[in-house]
Amino acid sequence: LKSFRASRIWHYQEPEHCMAQAQTFSPLVSSAVAATPEQVRAAAPKSSSELRRVLIIGGGLAGLTAARELRRCFRVTVVDAKEYFEFTSGIMRSYCRPSHWDSLAFPYHEVLERQLGAGFIWGEVLSLDPSTKCVHIKTMFAEEEDVVPYDYVIVAGGCRFNPYSPTGESPWHPTVHQQDRLVSEMRHLDERFLEGRRRRILEEHHSLTQLNERQAKVLIVGAGFMGVEWACDLRHYFPGLSITLTDILPQCLYSLPDKASAYCEEYMRSRDIKTVYGTKYDKDSTVYWEKVGLPGGADKTYIVAGPKSSNYFMPKPVLSDKGPGGGGWVMINKYLQVMMRQGVLWGDGCIFAVGDCVAHAIPDGNAKAKASSEEKPPWEIPPVPKTGYSAEQQAVHAARNLRTLDAQWHGGANHRLCFCLPMPTTLKATWYPWGSGVYAISLGPHDGCVVVGNKEKVGSGRMWLRGLTAAAQKELIETTKVAQCRGDHYLARFLWFSIHHWPINLCGRGPLLSL
């Protein structure tokens, strides 16, 4: 663990062979700038031996996984509106201890271009046009839109974490899109830049320090695992705060096992964190503030009540009209290809979507409406939690199907997974990953609990670890995952590659052999 921690503060040394590989793939980016539709069509691969172009929208955990999976067989380019990667699961503690953020973030170009040999475009996707196979991007420091051609697209744009805000703005995710920055509370900072995000964290930390000195009242809306972690971190680092945690549901960690909920509830009460359940948040209602024990209101309110979609660049026919946060999630089939509401493929099946941006569950197209609520819901794959493991596993599945689809259309013996294994010939349906039911919840830096086996049924699974052991487990997950994303620790890369590519499924709902 000490060696992992030492590698978290990363100083990149540029290897010559990686630089040469990056230059090999750079024409995809340069040829895409200010291209006309005719130039785009002319730039398309002319033969099956020429590498096809894959554009990945979003550079989070799912986007980096897809780039890593496809970089050897395709000309991969990742586009993101910010210049850096940020490990969202650990961002809360960064507001309490700003030095922690340096171990969670790194510039994209140093990993994508110099290590993976992929292209990186720093810009905001405005629209995706499958008729011309082009993506319109407003790149940084450019006045006009750029037209980027593609052969395949993987949408991995992620989501927001504040359903009560029209833009979904919250401290847990940087505000980087132009339409959101204009109305942002923090518009004096440009979080598209690494330094802008660092200043955002420092400002929030300074604000919390002042609140702590005043012994101010803080309200946290949402008692899921994010809300519980945030309340416990605030109590540990800012003991002078008066903290209230509230939720519309009857208990904290409602979807997780009762033992885990009871353990966290007991911990919070022992640390003088007030909890109020069964109350819907309404900032304009005096009755609400009286119910939560804050008749004069709170000095600071944090919303961690659930996800909100951020698929503004996708057309409405491919977005759901229902779901968490009011809908707007990308609809997909069981092969992770983007679908329209009519149930037909969008873009001839060459556009995939993975991670937090996709719809909550994959519906069963052959199932009829259920007359009784006691019958099983009409879906092929139940709701998959919006967690990092689920996003990465879907990216692995989408990359496999993309390689198979490319082999069907263009041949492609170089897509073989291993010299001794046959090339997949058919698309393979995704499934509910076993790791989606694992939750590592920290209760401050020295306590926590780990839940395994959770599924769509409320209260399913069991509490596996608790106390200091669980806190160490969460630290190990965070440290090795960031090291793997940076690519600067071989043991971390081997560990997570094995987890996401293990060929035998003894848990979860996938096939026994997942090759």
C-alpha positions as a printed NumPy array, in Angstrom:
array([[  0.   ,   0.   ,   0.   ],
       [  2.916,   2.367,   0.71 ],
       [  4.236,   1.911,  -2.822],
       [  0.793,   2.701,  -4.242],
       [  0.569,   5.851,  -2.134],
       [  3.999,   6.945,  -3.288],
       [  2.858,   6.657,  -6.909],
       [ -0.28 ,   8.737,  -6.363],
       [  1.581,  12.04 ,  -6.543],
       [  2.642,  11.52 , -10.113],
       [  5.532,  13.1  , -12.013],
       [  5.5  ,  11.924, -15.589],
       [  8.679,  10.946, -17.415],
       [  8.092,  10.888, -21.149],
       [  9.285,   7.662, -22.838],
       [ 10.439,   8.039, -26.432],
       [  8.528,   5.043, -27.762],
       [  5.23 ,   6.419, -26.377],
       [  5.887,   9.755, -28.04 ],
       [  6.438,   8.036, -31.367],
       [  3.21 ,   6.077, -30.932],
       [  1.286,   9.268, -30.14 ],
       [  2.627,  10.908, -33.311],
       [  1.425,   7.908, -35.292],
       [ -2.159,   8.512, -34.181],
       [ -2.12 ,  12.303, -34.253],
       [ -3.452,  12.701, -37.841],
       [ -6.971,  11.851, -36.621],
       [ -7.052,  15.013, -34.559],
       [ -5.321,  17.334, -36.976],
       [ -7.313,  16.192, -39.988],
       [-10.582,  16.718, -38.131],
       [-10.125,  20.403, -37.435],
       [-12.453,  22.651, -39.465],
       [-13.202,  19.864, -41.929],
       [-16.056,  20.03 , -44.424],
       [-18.426,  17.062, -44.946],
       [-16.642,  16.289, -48.206],
       [-13.271,  16.233, -46.461],
       [-14.735,  14.036, -43.763],
       [-15.929,  11.454, -46.278],
       [-12.603,  11.607, -48.08 ],
       [-10.75 ,  10.927, -44.84 ],
       [-12.62 ,   7.678, -44.214],
       [-10.57 ,   4.454, -44.301],
       [-10.325,   3.156, -47.866],
       [ -9.522,  -0.483, -47.09 ],
       [-10.178,  -3.053, -44.402],
       [ -6.49 ,  -3.032, -43.446],
       [ -6.609,   0.657, -42.506],
       [ -7.465,   1.323, -38.864],
       [-10.984,   2.587, -38.258],
       [-11.61 ,   5.673, -36.138],
       [-13.208,   5.402, -32.698],
       [-14.321,   8.572, -30.92 ],
       [-14.937,   8.307, -27.166],
       [-17.037,  11.095, -25.67 ],
       [-16.033,  11.507, -22.029],
       [-12.786,  10.671, -20.292],
       [-14.01 ,   9.299, -16.98 ],
       [-13.522,   5.755, -15.755],
       [-15.618,   4.302, -18.585],
       [-13.979,   6.444, -21.262],
       [-10.44 ,   5.594, -20.173],
       [-11.328,   1.9  , -19.993],
       [-12.725,   1.954, -23.53 ],
       [ -9.627,   3.766, -24.819],
       [ -7.362,   1.234, -23.148],
       [ -9.334,  -1.672, -24.614],
       [ -9.414,  -0.374, -28.207],
       [ -6.135,   1.483, -28.651],
       [ -4.285,  -1.423, -30.29 ],
       [ -6.887,  -2.079, -32.997],
       [ -8.282,   1.376, -33.804],
       [ -7.367,   5.015, -34.095],
       [ -8.818,   6.124, -30.773],
       [ -9.568,   9.717, -29.821],
       [-11.037,  10.845, -26.489],
       [-12.86 ,  14.179, -26.247],
       [-13.608,  15.869, -22.924],
       [-14.615,  19.385, -21.921],
       [-11.948,  19.533, -19.199],
       [ -8.221,  18.938, -19.417],
       [ -7.911,  16.495, -16.523],
       [ -9.189,  13.223, -15.108],
       [-10.748,  13.269, -11.641],
       [-11.613,  10.227,  -9.523],
       [-15.124,  11.258,  -8.457],
       [-15.526,   8.66 ,  -5.728],
       [-12.813,  10.321,  -3.617],
       [-13.638,  13.94 ,  -4.314],
       [-15.583,  14.539,  -1.066],
       [-12.559,  14.136,   1.164],
       [-10.668,  16.579,  -1.028],
       [-12.916,  19.397,   0.181],
       [-12.004,  18.515,   3.749],
       [ -8.313,  17.884,   2.997],
       [ -7.359,  19.676,  -0.263],
       [ -3.997,  17.922,  -0.571],
       [ -5.939,  14.703,  -1.17 ],
       [ -7.118,  16.016,  -4.552],
       [ -3.6  ,  15.974,  -6.   ],
       [ -3.64 ,  12.184,  -5.741],
       [ -6.996,  11.914,  -7.57 ],
       [ -6.403,  14.026, -10.683],
       [ -3.989,  14.143, -13.617],
       [ -3.897,  15.767, -17.094],
       [ -5.45 ,  13.711, -19.87 ],
       [ -2.861,  14.323, -22.549],
       [ -0.013,  12.912, -20.471],
       [ -1.752,   9.533, -20.207],
       [ -3.81 ,   9.327, -23.394],
       [ -1.273,  10.672, -25.876],
       [  2.03 ,   9.682, -24.307],
       [  1.156,   6.321, -22.753],
       [ -1.843,   4.904, -24.603],
       [ -1.016,   6.368, -28.003],
       [ -4.546,   7.766, -28.341],
       [ -5.596,  11.244, -29.389],
       [ -7.12 ,  13.785, -27.016],
       [ -9.373,  16.695, -27.948],
       [ -9.996,  19.272, -25.243],
       [-13.42 ,  20.561, -26.139],
       [-17.162,  20.345, -25.668],
       [-19.305,  18.095, -27.853],
       [-22.209,  20.085, -29.296],
       [-23.932,  17.485, -31.47 ],
       [-23.549,  14.025, -32.955],
       [-24.676,  13.46 , -36.542],
       [-24.899,   9.786, -37.575],
       [-25.986,  10.654, -41.133],
       [-22.549,  12.103, -41.93 ],
       [-20.701,  10.213, -39.184],
       [-19.421,  13.46 , -37.702],
       [-19.283,  15.006, -34.26 ],
       [-19.358,  18.789, -33.877],
       [-17.012,  19.991, -31.151],
       [-16.253,  23.445, -29.743],
       [-12.594,  23.044, -28.876],
       [-10.805,  25.188, -26.338],
       [ -9.415,  28.488, -27.644],
       [-11.267,  28.071, -30.978],
       [-13.999,  30.42 , -32.169],
       [-15.599,  28.037, -34.675],
       [-16.858,  24.481, -34.36 ],
       [-14.652,  21.626, -35.447],
       [-15.995,  18.624, -37.336],
       [-14.525,  15.32 , -36.194],
       [-15.194,  12.221, -38.321],
       [-15.679,   8.785, -36.856],
       [-16.393,   5.201, -37.755],
       [-17.575,   4.238, -34.277],
       [-18.571,   6.237, -31.212],
       [-18.688,   5.326, -27.526],
       [-20.67 ,   7.794, -25.422],
       [-19.388,   7.86 , -21.831],
       [-20.372,  11.357, -20.739],
       [-21.299,  10.526, -17.148],
       [-23.937,  12.378, -15.131],
       [-24.457,  15.052, -12.459],
       [-25.41 ,  14.679,  -8.801],
       [-28.007,  17.35 ,  -7.997],
       [-31.545,  16.639,  -9.243],
       [-32.854,  19.832,  -7.62 ],
       [-30.733,  22.089,  -9.84 ],
       [-31.689,  22.737, -13.499],
       [-28.063,  22.205, -14.508],
       [-27.267,  19.543, -11.892],
       [-24.491,  21.706, -10.449],
       [-22.828,  20.417,  -7.29 ],
       [-19.346,  20.384,  -5.749],
       [-18.986,  16.696,  -6.658],
       [-18.646,  17.378, -10.387],
       [-16.88 ,  20.293, -12.091],
       [-19.039,  22.712, -14.067],
       [-17.43 ,  22.588, -17.504],
       [-20.167,  22.956, -20.139],
       [-20.674,  26.424, -21.568],
       [-24.439,  26.555, -21.051],
       [-23.989,  25.638, -17.381],
       [-21.05 ,  27.928, -16.686],
       [-23.088,  31.008, -17.624],
       [-25.511,  30.428, -14.709],
       [-23.116,  28.723, -12.303],
       [-22.663,  29.968,  -8.755],
       [-18.915,  29.524,  -9.293],
       [-18.691,  31.17 , -12.732],
       [-15.755,  33.267, -11.561],
       [-13.732,  30.022, -11.765],
       [-13.1  ,  28.072, -14.962],
       [-13.148,  24.434, -13.864],
       [-12.228,  23.249, -17.332],
       [ -8.656,  23.976, -16.282],
       [ -6.764,  21.928, -13.728],
       [ -5.921,  25.051, -11.755],
       [ -9.529,  26.269, -11.861],
       [-10.743,  23.023, -10.327],
       [ -8.053,  23.221,  -7.641],
       [ -9.167,  26.744,  -6.725],
       [-12.778,  25.563,  -6.54 ],
       [-11.767,  22.964,  -3.966],
       [ -9.678,  25.453,  -2.002],
       [-12.533,  27.964,  -1.91 ],
       [-14.973,  25.346,  -0.618],
       [-12.448,  24.234,   1.998],
       [-11.95 ,  27.838,   3.114],
       [-15.733,  28.273,   3.355],
       [-16.043,  25.136,   5.492],
       [-13.243,  26.38 ,   7.755],
       [-15.116,  29.623,   8.353],
       [-18.377,  27.76 ,   8.987],
       [-16.585,  25.524,  11.461],
       [-15.268,  28.538,  13.389],
       [-18.797,  29.939,  13.596],
       [-20.226,  26.535,  14.603],
       [-22.641,  26.909,  11.688],
       [-25.549,  24.645,  10.75 ],
       [-25.042,  22.393,   7.725],
       [-27.851,  20.456,   6.024],
       [-27.097,  17.426,   3.828],
       [-29.97 ,  16.292,   1.593],
       [-29.688,  12.644,   0.595],
       [-28.812,   9.759,   2.924],
       [-27.356,   7.396,   0.351],
       [-23.747,   6.307,   0.542],
       [-22.537,   9.707,  -0.732],
       [-24.531,  11.637,   1.85 ],
       [-23.402,   9.386,   4.697],
       [-19.745,   9.68 ,   3.649],
       [-19.971,  13.459,   3.361],
       [-21.613,  13.841,   6.78 ],
       [-18.949,  11.684,   8.467],
       [-16.048,  13.44 ,   6.733],
       [-17.413,  16.825,   7.793],
       [-17.72 ,  15.646,  11.362],
       [-14.145,  14.319,  11.416],
       [-12.415,  17.32 ,   9.828],
       [-14.755,  20.094,  11.044],
       [-15.955,  19.088,  14.522],
       [-17.488,  22.496,  15.227],
       [-20.241,  22.1  ,  12.607],
       [-23.822,  21.223,  13.52 ],
       [-24.691,  18.59 ,  10.89 ],
       [-28.156,  17.378,   9.894],
       [-28.677,  14.551,   7.387],
       [-32.119,  14.2  ,   5.822],
       [-33.81 ,  12.025,   3.201],
       [-37.274,  11.311,   1.872],
       [-36.709,   7.574,   2.433],
       [-37.304,   5.95 ,   5.86 ],
       [-33.621,   5.229,   6.664],
       [-30.085,   5.833,   5.471],
       [-28.642,   3.489,   2.835],
       [-32.192,   2.398,   2.087],
       [-31.341,   0.034,  -0.775],
       [-28.507,  -1.672,   1.128],
       [-28.764,  -4.357,   3.851],
       [-30.349,  -3.359,   7.146],
       [-27.197,  -4.265,   9.064],
       [-25.162,  -1.782,   7.047],
       [-27.831,   0.895,   7.533],
       [-27.972,   0.256,  11.28 ],
       [-24.17 ,   0.307,  11.6  ],
       [-23.887,   3.671,   9.82 ],
       [-26.833,   5.099,  11.742],
       [-25.286,   4.12 ,  15.06 ],
       [-21.95 ,   5.609,  14.032],
       [-23.519,   8.931,  13.005],
       [-25.532,   9.225,  16.209],
       [-22.412,   8.516,  18.276],
       [-20.73 ,  11.432,  16.458],
       [-23.666,  13.782,  17.119],
       [-24.894,  13.839,  13.502],
       [-28.639,  14.455,  13.515],
       [-30.679,  12.366,  11.059],
       [-34.232,  13.066,   9.855],
       [-35.948,  10.65 ,   7.456],
       [-39.262,  10.504,   5.606],
       [-39.175,  14.218,   4.705],
       [-38.977,  15.646,   1.196],
       [-36.612,  18.548,   0.653],
       [-38.346,  21.886,   0.069],
       [-36.13 ,  24.884,   0.658],
       [-39.05 ,  27.335,   0.422],
       [-41.252,  25.604,   3.012],
       [-41.103,  26.698,   6.647],
       [-42.768,  23.408,   7.6  ],
       [-39.844,  21.482,   6.135],
       [-37.255,  23.442,   8.096],
       [-39.206,  22.871,  11.285],
       [-39.375,  19.123,  10.617],
       [-35.614,  18.857,  10.216],
       [-35.019,  20.858,  13.377],
       [-33.707,  23.994,  11.663],
       [-36.519,  26.552,  11.992],
       [-34.177,  29.373,  11.037],
       [-32.756,  27.504,   8.039],
       [-29.247,  26.187,   7.433],
       [-26.091,  28.205,   6.873],
       [-25.029,  25.764,   4.149],
       [-26.938,  23.097,   2.214],
       [-25.4  ,  20.231,   0.226],
       [-27.491,  18.165,  -2.208],
       [-26.43 ,  14.531,  -2.723],
       [-29.905,  13.146,  -3.357],
       [-29.348,  11.336,  -6.647],
       [-28.144,  11.545, -10.256],
       [-29.235,  13.924, -13.008],
       [-28.604,  13.349, -16.701],
       [-26.193,  15.496, -18.708],
       [-26.761,  14.231, -22.251],
       [-27.509,  17.644, -23.734],
       [-25.676,  16.874, -27.011],
       [-27.775,  13.797, -27.783],
       [-31.059,  14.154, -29.741],
       [-34.306,  13.669, -27.843],
       [-35.407,  10.528, -29.775],
       [-32.586,   8.542, -28.115],
       [-33.204,   9.911, -24.596],
       [-35.633,   8.494, -22.066],
       [-38.559,  10.607, -20.902],
       [-38.552,   8.959, -17.477],
       [-35.992,   7.874, -14.926],
       [-33.933,   9.345, -12.078],
       [-33.711,  13.126, -12.085],
       [-36.562,  13.48 , -14.593],
       [-35.169,  11.287, -17.391],
       [-32.929,  12.285, -20.27 ],
       [-30.806,   9.109, -20.15 ],
       [-29.386,   7.469, -23.279],
       [-31.414,   4.396, -24.25 ],
       [-29.478,   1.268, -25.197],
       [-30.136,  -2.352, -26.086],
       [-28.56 ,  -5.377, -24.436],
       [-25.477,  -4.987, -26.652],
       [-24.991,  -1.394, -25.383],
       [-25.853,   0.099, -28.783],
       [-27.819,   3.347, -28.72 ],
       [-31.517,   2.88 , -29.494],
       [-34.351,   5.209, -30.437],
       [-37.654,   5.281, -28.586],
       [-39.227,   3.289, -31.409],
       [-36.888,   0.414, -30.588],
       [-34.65 ,   0.736, -33.676],
       [-30.88 ,   1.185, -33.772],
       [-29.573,   4.72 , -34.019],
       [-26.666,   5.301, -36.367],
       [-26.736,   1.773, -37.832],
       [-25.518,   0.3  , -34.554],
       [-22.045,   1.877, -34.612],
       [-22.806,   4.174, -31.658],
       [-22.482,   2.677, -28.165],
       [-23.183,   4.195, -24.749],
       [-21.824,   3.079, -21.38 ],
       [-21.573,   4.176, -17.775],
       [-23.56 ,   6.762, -15.87 ],
       [-25.096,   8.375, -18.968],
       [-27.256,   5.381, -19.941],
       [-30.815,   4.557, -18.904],
       [-31.338,   2.986, -15.498],
       [-32.399,  -0.415, -16.898],
       [-32.538,  -2.128, -20.293],
       [-36.176,  -2.869, -21.211],
       [-37.309,  -6.144, -22.707],
       [-38.534,  -5.373, -26.192],
       [-40.507,  -8.623, -26.397],
       [-42.231,  -8.27 , -23.046],
       [-45.785,  -7.032, -22.862],
       [-47.034,  -4.621, -20.243],
       [-47.487,  -6.311, -16.918],
       [-50.999,  -6.174, -15.583],
       [-50.031,  -7.057, -12.021],
       [-47.391,  -5.315,  -9.944],
       [-46.463,  -8.691,  -8.465],
       [-45.059,  -9.901, -11.781],
       [-41.462,  -9.288, -12.759],
       [-40.808,  -5.918, -14.459],
       [-40.382,  -6.044, -18.271],
       [-36.628,  -5.641, -18.545],
       [-33.815,  -7.757, -19.906],
       [-31.272,  -6.311, -17.504],
       [-32.378,  -4.868, -14.13 ],
       [-31.363,  -1.375, -13.018],
       [-27.574,  -1.187, -12.819],
       [-26.187,   1.147, -10.112],
       [-24.342,   4.206, -11.371],
       [-20.99 ,   3.26 ,  -9.875],
       [-17.445,   3.196, -11.219],
       [-17.277,  -0.591, -11.455],
       [-20.51 ,  -0.797, -13.485],
       [-19.273,   1.89 , -15.88 ],
       [-15.934,   0.19 , -16.477],
       [-17.472,  -3.235, -16.956],
       [-19.918,  -1.862, -19.507],
       [-16.994,  -0.224, -21.31 ],
       [-15.245,  -3.6  , -21.517],
       [-18.433,  -5.192, -22.907],
       [-18.953,  -2.376, -25.431],
       [-15.334,  -2.59 , -26.61 ],
       [-15.702,  -6.307, -27.199],
       [-18.905,  -5.82 , -29.213],
       [-17.327,  -2.967, -31.175],
       [-14.411,  -5.21 , -32.165],
       [-16.844,  -7.949, -33.176],
       [-18.946,  -5.525, -35.217],
       [-15.845,  -4.195, -36.964],
       [-14.744,  -7.747, -37.782],
       [-18.163,  -8.472, -39.29 ],
       [-18.104,  -5.362, -41.445],
       [-14.415,  -5.066, -42.357],
       [-12.701,  -8.306, -41.416],
       [-10.039,  -7.677, -38.83 ],
       [ -7.844, -10.56 , -37.699],
       [ -5.969,  -8.096, -35.478],
       [ -8.986,  -8.004, -33.14 ],
       [ -8.187, -11.447, -31.783],
       [ -8.197, -11.277, -27.956],
       [ -5.473, -13.897, -27.652],
       [ -3.49 , -15.871, -30.222],
       [ -4.969, -19.12 , -28.92 ],
       [ -8.614, -17.967, -28.796],
       [-10.967, -17.737, -31.775],
       [-12.219, -14.36 , -32.903],
       [-15.746, -13.591, -31.538],
       [-18.269, -13.737, -34.375],
       [-21.455, -12.476, -32.694],
       [-22.311,  -9.599, -30.392],
       [-22.543, -10.56 , -26.746],
       [-25.221,  -9.22 , -24.433],
       [-24.121,  -7.303, -21.369],
       [-25.294,  -8.348, -17.917],
       [-25.642,  -7.156, -14.338],
       [-21.997,  -7.22 , -13.153],
       [-21.269,  -8.861,  -9.822],
       [-19.168,  -5.861,  -8.757],
       [-22.171,  -3.556,  -9.115],
       [-23.389,  -4.941,  -5.811],
       [-20.212,  -3.972,  -3.932],
       [-20.235,  -0.735,  -1.939],
       [-17.266,   0.502,   0.115],
       [-18.572,   3.267,   2.401],
       [-16.177,   5.309,   4.512],
       [-17.261,   6.798,   7.835],
       [-14.384,   9.189,   8.162],
       [-10.791,   8.058,   7.521],
       [-10.769,   5.364,  10.239],
       [-14.118,   3.578,   9.967],
       [-16.487,   2.266,   7.339],
       [-18.392,  -0.733,   6.026],
       [-18.266,  -2.836,   2.86 ],
       [-21.428,  -4.35 ,   1.35 ],
       [-21.389,  -7.195,  -1.187],
       [-24.136,  -8.962,  -3.136],
       [-26.541,  -6.021,  -3.382],
       [-29.053,  -6.235,  -6.25 ],
       [-32.127,  -4.333,  -7.397],
       [-34.16 ,  -5.684,  -4.477],
       [-34.206,  -3.3  ,  -1.523],
       [-32.16 ,  -4.604,   1.391],
       [-30.406,  -7.355,  -0.576],
       [-26.783,  -8.349,   0.003],
       [-24.796,  -8.504,   3.208],
       [-22.297,  -6.433,   5.157],
       [-18.917,  -8.042,   4.579],
       [-16.479,  -5.752,   6.443],
       [-16.736,  -2.95 ,   8.964],
       [-14.529,  -0.717,  11.069],
       [-10.901,   0.032,  10.284],
       [-10.633,  -2.965,   7.928],
       [-13.387,  -1.537,   5.724],
       [-11.722,   1.896,   5.711],
       [ -8.444,   0.301,   4.597],
       [-10.289,  -1.633,   1.876],
       [-11.784,   1.559,   0.469],
       [ -8.387,   3.267,   0.551],
       [ -6.857,   0.335,  -1.312],
       [ -9.575,   0.468,  -3.982],
       [ -9.123,   4.194,  -4.499],
       [ -5.327,   4.073,  -4.56 ],
       [ -4.989,   1.164,  -6.966],
       [ -7.731,   2.449,  -9.274],
       [ -6.115,   5.87 ,  -9.702],
       [ -2.729,   4.193, -10.214],
       [ -4.238,   1.992, -12.924],
       [ -5.837,   4.967, -14.68 ],
       [ -2.498,   6.766, -14.682],
       [ -0.77 ,   3.627, -15.873],
       [  2.152,   4.129, -13.5  ],
       [  1.963,   0.954, -11.42 ],
       [  2.107,  -2.504, -12.987],
       [  0.562,  -4.31 , -10.019],
       [ -2.475,  -2.001, -10.018],
       [ -2.921,  -2.452, -13.779],
       [ -2.7  ,  -6.233, -13.467],
       [ -5.118,  -6.266, -10.519],
       [ -7.888,  -4.3  , -12.222],
       [ -7.381,  -5.935, -15.609],
       [ -7.897,  -9.31 , -13.942],
       [-11.015,  -8.087, -12.149],
       [-12.693,  -6.784, -15.298],
       [-11.543,  -9.608, -17.603],
       [-11.846, -12.646, -15.361],
       [-13.187, -15.312, -17.754],
       [-15.295, -17.268, -15.23 ],
       [-18.363, -15.792, -13.52 ],
       [-19.262, -17.582, -10.299],
       [-21.2  , -14.584,  -8.961],
       [-23.614, -12.139, -10.53 ],
       [-25.874, -12.818, -13.492],
       [-23.462, -13.168, -16.357],
       [-22.647, -16.295, -18.318],
       [-20.332, -18.84 , -16.737],
       [-17.691, -18.122, -19.389],
       [-17.401, -14.476, -20.408],
       [-14.713, -14.718, -23.106]])
